[in-house]
């Protein structure tokens, strides 16, 4: 388990983890964290942080709808972050 997951309440670390190598992911993650992270349950925070530990190409494929995420918790969080139902 990473240090980031072991401290899901640390907003500064989560903000830093939201800075990705792809602009498309940055524009999804950063506003989501600023608007919603602090009011999320600890369980949801943990899922979100674990999602952030995935590789950028995998995240890009899931968030852009090119691939379906097989992890049900991640899939639900992807829908939440995108702010709209999956297509």
C-alpha positions, 0 to 999 in steps of 0.5 A: 500500500502506498503512502498516499493511500495510507494517508487518504486525508492528506489533501496536499498529497492528493492534489499533487497526485492529480498532476498527471502527464496528460492534460486531459486527465489534469482537467478532470482530476484537479477540479474534482479534487477541489470541489469534492474531495474534502466532503467524500467519505474516507472509503471514497477517498481511498478508492479515488487515491487508489485510482490515481495510482493507475498508469496514465494510459490506462486512466486515459482509456477509461475516462475517455471511454475507449476501454471499460474498467473492470474494477467496479469501485474504480468504474463508479469513481470514474463516473463521479469524476467525469460528472456524467453517466458513462456512455 
